[in-house]
Amino acid sequence: MTSSPREQAGKNSTGADPAVVGPYVARVLDEPAWAAAEVELIAGGKSNLTYRVSSAAGELVLRRPPLGNVLPTAHDMVREHTVISALAITEVPVPATRHLCTDTDVLGAPFYLMDFVRGPIARDGFPAGYADQPQERRAVAEGLIDTLVALHAVDPAEIGLESFGRPDGYLTRQVSRWMRQWTATRDAVEAAGDQGATAAAARLDKLAETLAAQAPTAPTGPIVHGDYRLDNTVLDAAGPGRIAAVLDWEMSTRGDPLADVGLLLVYWVQASDTTERSGVLPISAVTSLPGFPTRAEVAQLYAQKSGRDLSHLPWYVSFGAFKLAVVVAGIVARHRAGAMVGEGFDHMESRLGPLVELAYGALGGQVQ
């Protein structure tokens, strides 16, 4: 017996039951066609859960927190919805938001709906025929940098975000916050039994102390994305060179824009990297393809386009590696608790050691 479209969708819709989502969307958007919507988990997310909701009325994206217990202040749907809605009037490309639900009786957690933006997402590479040439890949990289520069140039007060986040003391507070998140997941990481992860756990406490002691004194206040990287964007389907939408704003706030640059460089794999350097990340190494600039060139392009001083960039790269290590630790903890939806979570603990080493190397000025 073959299953119905709704039953097929339900197999990949854990956390967003189509029988609940469809009628709810039909009611709040005042469009009956949504009642029979199909819901499908979109592969690739290892943090908040992202679903495609489709019906005769069109396509939407639903975002909600992970299943099970989540870390304090993480996975904030209201934050995501607020910043995306505000940025809609700027040059920063974002999907149009459609609805925010804070009633946890609906899906067990807050969630929001936004338009589905079509275009390539470079998770495992590019689609056939897209960005095949080095100059096209260079255009993708420059479009990514231009968009980050545009974000950091937005005046929060002009779009109603003057009270968004707490920019004063941003770096110190960020280090403290991520250290607390690490403490909340330490037991699960050590219980995983990976020797390298256990050794990395012993060094993360000291790394946080060092980062806090060496945090640069820098003006803060612009909007920062918090997890800016190539595969958190939708590329222009018409061709390389423009970002169609920036996604995954769960860690956005007002703060130090160089935190975005530092983390981007942690994610940025280049052709000359060793396996140890390129293997620390749970994402594709698409930026190692011919045409993509090196990390040093990315930093130089950002500095030229933004006019910002990157003298303290090594610290921001180290902090980015530290933050990503804590994110990986959270994934390990949720995976062991059976609260992760999707695939690709086995052996994540093996990435902790290399990330910690990358962080310490950057503090030593080894940003290459």
Secondary structure, 3 states (H helix, E strand, C coil): CCCCHHHHHHCCCCCCCHHHHHHHHHHHCCCHHHHHCEEEECCCCCCCEEEEEEECCEEEEEEECCCCCCCCCCCCHHHHHHHHHHHCCCCCCCCCEEEEECCHHHHCCCEEEEECCCCCCCCCCCCCCCCCCHHHHHHHHHHHHHHHHHHHHCCHHHHCCCCCCCCCCHHHHHHHHHHHHHHHHHHHHHHCCCHHHHHHHHHHHHHHHHHHHHCCCCCCCCEECCCCCHHHEEECCCCCCCEEEECCCCCCEECCCHHHHHHHHHHCCCCCCCHHHHCCCCCCCHHHCCCCCCHHHHHHHHHHHHCCCCCCHHHHHHHHHHHHHHHHHHHHHHHHCCCCCCCCCCCHHHHHHHHHHHHHHHHCCCCC
